[in-house]
Amino acid sequence: MSTVKRVFFYTVSFVALGVCAGGVGLLLSLCFDIVIKGEAWEGFARGQLSLGLAMLVTGGVLWFLFWRAVQRQVSGNPAEIGAGIRKLFLNLTLGVAALAGLTSAAEFLRWLIRGVPVDLFPSAGLSILIVTVGIWYYHWRVEEREGQPSSTAKTLKRWYIYVLSGFGLVSLADGVIEMVNSAILCLPVWGGDVISGGFWNNQVQWNLSWILIGGITWWFYWFYMAKGDYDSTLRQVYLYLLAILGGALAGLSALTVFLFHILRFAFGGTIAADRYFTFLGWVVPTVIVAAAIWTYHQKAAQKEAARLHEQRLSARRVYLYLMSFLGLGTLIGGLVTLLGIFVELCINAASSEVVAPGWWRTELSLCLALLIVGIPLWFYYWRRVLKMAAEGGVVERGAMSRRIFLYAVLGIAIIALVTDLVIIVYQVLNGLLQGTFGVNVWRNMRWSLQTLLVSLPVFIYHWRILRRDQRLGAEELPLKKTVTLLAGEPAEDLVHRIEGKLGSRLQLLTYLGQAPEGIPDLSDEEIDSLISDIQEAPGSKVMLVVAGGRIMVLPYQD
């Protein structure tokens, strides 16, 4: 089957399946409304019956014909089984069905928690749940029976697994935070009811249902579906960029808000203390939940790092630079705010205007909160980055994530400096030419002065690091070759050994025919010689072919 034909058949199958599922859902919902909720058989119900039957018949027949034709093409054909379009269809169907079903399951579970009131029976939610469970189970059986015979199939399956795992983790965390927040706000310490109706309200019941649904979803996809999937780049992306980085961002944001409010209260002012601390309701559980997520996934990542080669942990390098960037940005924000206080003090001292007392409390609270969070965050992660660069040498200094980080910081600093200089020069010249140069001119360019004084040392520091990397040859590294290994049987051990020496990923293709010989057992010296042949081969693409008890190095181009 050609690619265009595959796209056509699977697209029509997907749309027809959705129409058929919608029709079944409408009919089930109508039955629940009449039988359980006792609704009358009126014009709307008849219209719903007609629409449901039309969607069921049209979509069902169309899906049956196209899916049957697809299954005939797939039967006994490994190329069709492992086709990317088919695997995209199966995993997309599984993902959409799972997400819709989980949302409906949470709605139905909330109804059970509320005490099964008949008048609030979720007819539509239960209908969607039944339909999506059937669709998910059927396509899951198809996917499990076929397996993942190609690298594309494995990648698409991993996307499905880790997206659902992330969805479950976020739902679980959000449900816990919201429930604890509701519990704290219901405490009799706020000088009155903050939440009307008491603790056991509709929102808490909804949160409890999502805690259960999210927890079960995360457990199923992370501990069962993703079990043992260590040799996966998407797993590293999930660990470092979603769980660890996401947990750090949420926790640090909540911690910054906590410090800001505490410092603002400590500095005094007209603050109603009876309800001022209600922010603790979401700040405290957010910090605790984010710390738990960060700690668990950090330990999991460290445990798995021993099993993997460094080149498979590029997500960890990206995570370190992202956290360094976050820490640097937080630190800069604190310094800019701190300088702003001093500039404002100088302006107020030279001005005859009456300044409201305590104007500095909010800015100083924000400044200290940002500095308390930003300084240790930037120092810790930037020191790890510097250590990694010192140990990795020119290869590490030439890593893409490092180049992006340095050029991004320099680019932002240059834009800030140019903008600040334009504003400062404009304000000075405008004040001189119009004869209004005075305190107002300084007040108008206050933020530009603050940003300029902070951006300049940031630019100089990172510019020196960039120049040092360039002198060491970080930007003159040879282009990495795209290496593909064609072997007659699973060769993961050989792939790992070659990748460890090569310093980059290698694509593995499995020969489906009768292999003439097994994978040769190469010594370390032979691996080194093979790497040398790969590097010396002309062009940027190399095919490694196992034949005759040895590995042939064949350079090629598309």
C-alpha positions in Angstrom: 0.0 0.0 0.0 1.4 3.4 -0.9 1.8 6.2 1.6 -0.9 8.3 0.1 -3.3 5.4 0.1 -2.4 4.6 3.8 -3.1 8.2 4.8 -6.5 8.2 3.0 -7.7 4.9 4.4 -6.6 5.6 8.0 -7.9 9.2 7.9 -11.3 8.0 6.8 -11.3 5.2 9.3 -10.5 7.6 12.1 -13.2 10.1 11.1 -15.8 7.3 10.6 -14.9 5.8 14.0 -15.4 9.2 15.6 -18.8 9.6 14.0 -19.9 6.0 14.9 -18.7 6.6 18.5 -20.6 9.8 18.7 -23.8 8.1 17.5 -23.4 5.3 20.1 -22.8 7.9 22.8 -26.0 9.8 21.9 -28.1 6.7 22.0 -26.7 5.5 25.3 -27.2 9.0 26.8 -30.8 9.0 25.6 -31.4 5.6 27.2 -29.9 6.7 30.5 -32.0 9.9 30.5 -35.2 8.0 30.0 -34.6 4.9 32.1 -32.7 6.4 35.0 -33.6 10.1 35.2 -37.2 9.5 34.0 -37.1 12.2 31.3 -40.1 12.5 29.0 -40.1 11.1 25.4 -40.5 14.5 23.7 -39.4 16.1 20.5 -35.8 16.7 21.7 -35.4 13.0 22.6 -36.8 11.9 19.2 -34.3 14.2 17.5 -31.5 12.8 19.6 -32.6 9.3 18.6 -32.7 10.2 14.9 -29.3 11.8 15.0 -27.7 9.0 17.0 -29.0 6.3 14.6 -27.9 8.3 11.6 -24.4 8.7 13.0 -24.2 5.1 14.1 -25.3 3.6 10.8 -23.3 6.0 8.6 -20.2 6.0 10.6 -20.4 2.4 11.5 -20.8 1.1 8.0 -18.1 3.4 6.7 -15.6 2.4 9.4 -16.3 -1.3 8.9 -15.7 -1.1 5.2 -12.5 0.9 5.4 -11.1 -0.9 8.5 -11.8 -4.3 7.0 -9.9 -3.2 3.8 -7.0 -2.0 5.9 -6.9 -5.2 8.0 -6.8 -7.3 4.8 -3.7 -5.4 3.6 -2.0 -5.7 7.0 -2.6 -9.5 7.5 0.7 -11.3 7.2 2.5 -8.2 5.9 5.3 -7.0 8.3 5.8 -3.8 6.3 2.2 -2.8 6.7 2.2 -3.7 10.4 5.1 -1.5 11.1 4.1 1.4 8.9 4.3 4.7 10.6 0.8 5.8 9.4 -0.8 2.7 10.9 1.0 3.1 14.2 0.1 6.8 14.3 -3.5 5.9 13.8 -3.5 3.2 16.5 -1.7 5.3 19.1 -3.6 8.5 18.3 -6.9 6.5 18.7 -5.6 5.1 22.0 -4.6 8.5 23.3 -7.8 10.3 22.3 -10.0 7.5 23.7 -8.0 7.4 26.9 -8.2 11.2 27.5 -11.9 11.4 26.8 -12.6 8.3 28.8 -10.6 9.5 31.8 -12.4 12.8 31.9 -15.8 11.0 31.7 -14.6 8.6 34.4 -13.8 11.5 36.7 -17.2 12.9 36.1 -18.9 9.6 36.9 -16.8 9.1 40.0 -17.7 12.5 41.3 -21.4 11.5 40.9 -20.7 8.3 43.0 -18.9 10.3 45.7 -21.8 12.8 45.9 -24.1 9.9 46.9 -25.6 8.9 43.5 -28.3 11.5 43.3 -30.6 10.4 40.5 -31.4 13.9 39.2 -27.6 14.6 38.7 -26.9 11.3 36.9 -24.1 11.9 34.3 -25.8 10.3 31.3 -23.4 11.9 28.8 -20.4 11.2 30.9 -21.2 7.5 31.4 -22.0 7.1 27.7 -18.7 8.5 26.7 -16.9 6.3 29.2 -18.5 3.2 27.9 -17.8 4.0 24.3 -14.2 5.1 24.8 -13.4 2.0 27.0 -14.6 -0.2 24.1 -12.6 1.7 21.5 -9.5 1.8 23.7 -9.7 -1.9 24.6 -10.1 -3.0 21.0 -7.3 -0.9 19.6 -5.0 -1.8 22.6 -5.5 -5.5 21.8 -4.6 -4.8 18.1 -1.5 -2.8 19.1 -0.3 -5.4 21.7 -0.9 -8.3 19.2 1.1 -6.5 16.5 3.9 -5.2 18.6 6.3 -2.5 17.4 8.4 -4.0 14.6 10.0 -0.7 13.6 11.7 2.2 15.3 8.9 4.6 14.2 6.4 2.3 15.8 8.3 2.2 19.1 8.6 6.0 19.1 4.9 6.6 18.5 4.0 4.1 21.3 6.3 5.9 23.6 4.7 9.2 22.8 1.4 7.7 23.7 2.7 6.2 27.0 4.5 9.3 28.2 1.8 11.8 27.3 -0.7 9.8 29.3 1.7 9.3 32.1 2.3 13.1 32.2 -1.4 13.7 32.1 -2.0 11.4 35.1 0.8 13.0 37.1 -0.4 16.5 36.5 -4.0 15.5 37.3 -2.9 13.8 40.5 -0.8 16.8 41.6 -3.4 19.4 40.8 -6.1 17.4 42.6 -4.0 17.1 45.8 -3.1 20.8 45.8 -6.7 21.9 45.2 -8.1 19.6 47.9 -5.5 20.7 50.5 -6.2 24.3 49.5 -9.9 23.8 50.2 -9.2 22.1 53.5 -6.9 24.9 54.7 -9.4 27.6 53.6 -12.2 25.9 55.6 -10.2 26.1 58.9 -11.9 28.4 61.5 -9.0 30.9 61.6 -9.8 33.3 58.8 -12.3 35.5 60.5 -15.3 34.1 58.6 -16.1 31.5 56.0 -13.8 31.8 53.0 -15.5 29.0 51.1 -19.3 28.9 51.2 -21.0 25.6 51.9 -18.3 24.0 54.0 -15.5 21.7 53.0 -17.4 18.8 51.3 -18.6 20.8 48.3 -18.7 20.2 44.6 -15.1 21.3 44.0 -13.7 19.0 46.7 -15.6 16.1 45.3 -14.3 16.9 41.8 -10.7 17.1 43.1 -11.0 13.8 44.9 -12.2 12.1 41.8 -9.2 13.5 39.8 -6.8 12.4 42.5 -8.1 8.8 42.1 -8.2 9.0 38.3 -4.9 10.7 37.9 -3.2 8.4 40.4 -4.4 5.3 38.7 -3.5 6.7 35.2 0.0 7.7 36.3 0.6 4.3 38.0 -0.6 2.3 35.0 1.4 4.2 32.3 4.5 4.9 34.4 4.9 1.7 36.4 3.4 -0.8 34.0 3.4 0.5 30.4 6.8 2.3 30.7 8.4 -0.3 32.9 12.0 -1.1 31.7 11.9 1.4 28.9 15.3 2.8 29.9 16.7 2.9 26.4 14.5 5.8 25.3 15.1 9.4 24.6 11.4 10.3 25.2 11.8 8.8 28.7 14.6 11.2 29.4 12.5 14.1 28.1 9.7 13.0 30.3 11.9 12.7 33.4 14.0 15.8 33.0 11.9 18.3 31.1 8.4 17.4 32.3 8.6 15.9 35.8 11.8 17.3 37.2 11.8 20.7 35.5 8.1 21.1 35.8 8.2 20.2 39.5 11.1 22.7 40.0 9.2 25.5 38.2 6.0 24.9 40.2 7.8 24.6 43.5 10.1 27.6 43.0 7.2 29.8 41.8 5.2 28.9 44.9 8.2 29.5 47.1 8.8 32.9 45.6 5.2 33.9 46.2 5.4 32.6 49.8 8.6 34.6 50.6 7.1 37.7 49.0 4.0 37.6 51.1 5.9 36.8 54.3 8.4 39.6 53.8 5.7 42.0 52.9 3.8 41.2 56.1 7.0 41.4 58.1 7.8 44.9 56.8 4.4 46.1 58.1 1.9 48.2 56.4 -1.9 48.2 56.3 -2.5 44.6 55.9 -5.6 42.7 57.1 -4.0 39.8 58.9 -7.2 37.8 59.4 -7.3 36.7 55.8 -4.0 37.8 54.5 -2.4 34.3 54.9 -5.0 32.5 52.8 -2.3 32.2 50.2 -0.8 29.5 52.3 -3.7 27.3 51.2 -2.2 26.7 47.7 1.4 27.7 48.3 2.2 25.1 51.0 0.7 22.1 49.2 2.3 23.3 45.9 5.7 23.4 47.4 5.3 20.0 49.1 3.8 18.2 46.0 6.3 19.8 43.7 9.2 18.8 46.0 7.9 15.2 46.1 7.6 15.0 42.3 11.0 16.5 41.9 12.7 14.2 44.5 11.1 11.0 43.2 11.9 11.6 39.5 15.4 13.0 40.3 16.2 9.7 42.1 14.7 7.7 39.3 16.8 9.6 36.8 20.0 9.1 38.8 19.3 5.4 39.1 18.7 5.0 35.4 21.7 7.1 34.5 24.1 4.3 35.5 22.4 2.1 32.9 22.7 4.5 30.0 25.4 6.2 28.1 25.9 9.9 28.4 24.8 10.7 24.8 21.4 9.3 25.7 21.1 11.9 28.5 21.0 15.0 26.4 17.8 15.9 28.1 19.7 16.1 31.4 22.0 18.7 29.8 19.1 20.7 28.5 17.5 20.5 32.0 20.7 21.9 33.6 20.9 24.8 31.2 17.1 25.5 31.6 17.4 25.6 35.4 20.5 27.8 35.1 18.6 30.1 32.8 15.6 30.2 35.2 18.0 30.9 38.1 19.7 33.6 36.2 16.5 35.3 35.2 15.2 35.2 38.8 18.5 36.6 40.0 18.4 39.4 37.4 14.8 40.2 38.4 15.8 40.6 42.0 18.9 42.7 41.2 16.9 45.0 38.9 14.2 45.5 41.6 16.9 46.1 44.3 18.6 48.7 42.1 15.2 50.3 41.5 14.8 50.9 45.2 18.1 52.7 45.4 17.4 54.7 42.3 14.0 55.7 43.6 15.5 56.7 47.0 17.9 59.0 45.2 15.2 60.5 43.0 12.9 61.0 46.0 15.8 62.7 47.9 16.3 65.2 45.1 12.6 65.7 44.6 10.3 68.1 46.5 7.3 65.8 46.0 5.7 64.1 49.0 6.2 60.4 48.8 3.8 58.0 50.4 5.3 56.3 53.5 6.2 52.6 53.1 6.3 52.7 49.3 9.4 50.5 49.4 7.7 47.5 51.2 6.3 45.8 48.2 9.4 46.2 46.0 11.8 45.2 48.8 9.7 42.1 49.5 9.7 41.1 45.9 13.4 41.8 45.6 14.4 39.7 48.6 12.0 36.9 47.5 13.6 36.8 44.0 17.1 37.0 45.4 16.6 34.3 48.0 15.3 31.9 45.4 17.5 33.0 42.4 20.9 33.2 44.0 21.2 29.5 45.3 19.3 28.2 42.2 21.6 29.8 39.7 24.8 29.1 41.7 24.0 25.4 42.2 23.1 24.7 38.6 25.6 27.0 37.0 28.4 25.4 39.0 27.2 21.9 37.7 27.3 23.3 34.2 30.8 24.7 34.6 32.0 21.4 36.1 30.4 19.4 33.2 32.1 21.7 30.7 35.5 21.3 32.4 35.2 17.5 32.5 33.7 17.2 29.0 36.3 19.4 27.3 35.7 20.8 23.8 33.0 18.3 23.0 30.9 19.4 25.9 31.6 23.1 25.2 30.3 22.5 21.7 27.0 20.9 22.8 24.0 22.4 21.1 22.2 23.2 24.4 25.3 25.1 25.6 25.6 27.2 22.4 21.8 28.0 22.5 22.1 29.0 26.2 25.0 31.3 25.7 23.7 33.0 22.5 20.3 33.4 24.0 21.6 35.1 27.1 23.9 37.3 25.0 21.1 38.1 22.6 18.7 39.1 25.4 21.4 41.1 27.1 22.2 43.0 23.9 18.5 43.8 23.2 18.1 45.0 26.8 21.3 47.2 26.5 20.3 48.7 23.2 16.8 49.4 24.4 18.0 50.9 27.6 20.6 53.1 25.9 18.0 54.4 23.4 15.6 55.3 26.2 18.3 56.9 28.3 19.7 59.0 25.5 16.2 60.0 24.3 15.2 61.1 27.8 18.4 63.1 28.3 18.3 64.8 24.9 14.6 65.5 25.1 15.0 67.0 28.6 17.9 69.2 27.5 16.3 70.4 24.3 13.0 71.2 25.9 14.6 72.7 29.0 12.9 70.3 31.3 15.8 68.2 32.4 15.3 67.4 36.1 13.9 64.8 38.5 11.1 63.7 36.1 13.7 62.8 33.4 15.5 60.5 35.9 12.2 59.0 37.0 11.2 58.3 33.4 14.4 56.4 32.7 14.5 54.7 36.1 13.8 51.2 34.7 16.3 51.6 31.9 19.0 52.6 34.3 18.3 49.6 36.5 18.2 47.1 33.6 21.4 48.7 32.1 23.4 48.3 35.3 22.4 44.6 35.5 22.5 43.6 31.9 26.1 45.0 31.3 27.9 42.7 33.7 25.7 39.7 32.6 26.7 40.4 29.0 30.4 40.8 29.8 30.5 37.5 31.9 28.8 35.3 29.3 30.7 37.0 26.4 34.0 35.9 28.1 32.7 32.4 28.5 31.7 32.3 24.8 35.0 33.6 23.6 36.8 31.0 25.8 34.8 28.3 24.2 35.5 29.6 20.7 39.3 29.8 21.4 39.2 26.1 22.5 37.5 25.2 19.2 34.0 24.5 20.5 32.4 26.0 17.3 34.8 24.2 14.9 33.8 20.7 15.9 33.5 18.3 12.9 30.0 17.5 11.8 28.7 14.4 13.4 28.0 11.6 11.1 24.6 9.9 10.7 25.4 6.3 11.4 23.0 3.4 10.7 23.6 -0.3 11.6 21.9 -3.0 9.5 22.1 -6.3 11.4 20.4 -9.6 11.2 19.4 -9.9 14.8 19.0 -7.7 17.8 22.3 -5.9 18.4 21.6 -3.6 21.3 24.9 -4.4 23.1 26.9 -3.6 19.9 24.9 -0.4 19.4 25.7 0.7 23.0 29.4 0.0 22.6 29.6 1.9 19.3 27.6 4.8 20.7 29.8 5.0 23.7 32.9 5.5 21.5 31.2 7.5 18.8 29.5 10.0 21.1 26.3 10.2 19.2 23.1 8.2 18.5 23.1 5.3 16.1 20.0 4.0 14.2 19.5 0.3 14.3 17.8 -1.5 11.3 16.9 -5.2 11.7 17.3 -7.4 8.7 14.1 -9.5 8.3 15.6 -12.2 6.1 17.9 -15.1 7.0 21.1 -13.5 8.4 24.3 -15.2 7.1 26.0 -15.0 10.5 25.4 -13.6 13.9 26.7 -10.3 15.4 30.5 -10.5 15.7 32.0 -10.2 19.1 34.4 -7.2 18.7 37.1 -6.3 21.1 37.7 -2.8 22.3 40.5 -2.4 19.8 38.3 -3.5 17.0 35.6 -1.0 18.1 38.2 1.8 18.2 39.2 0.8 14.6 35.6 0.8 13.5 35.1 4.3 15.0 38.2 5.5 13.1 36.8 4.1 9.9 33.5 5.8 10.4 35.2 9.2 11.1 37.4 8.9 8.1 34.7 7.9 5.8 33.7 10.6 3.2 30.4 12.3 3.5 28.1 12.7 6.5 26.2 9.4 6.3 27.5 5.9 7.0 25.8 2.6 6.8 27.3 -0.3 8.9 26.4 -3.7 7.5 27.1 -6.9 9.3 28.2 -9.6 6.8 30.7 -12.3 6.6 31.5 -12.1 10.3 32.7 -8.5 10.1 31.2 -5.0 9.9 31.5 -3.1 6.6 31.6 0.7 6.7 29.7 2.0 3.7 29.5 5.8 3.2 26.5 7.0 1.2 24.3 10.0 0.4 20.6 10.5 -0.2 
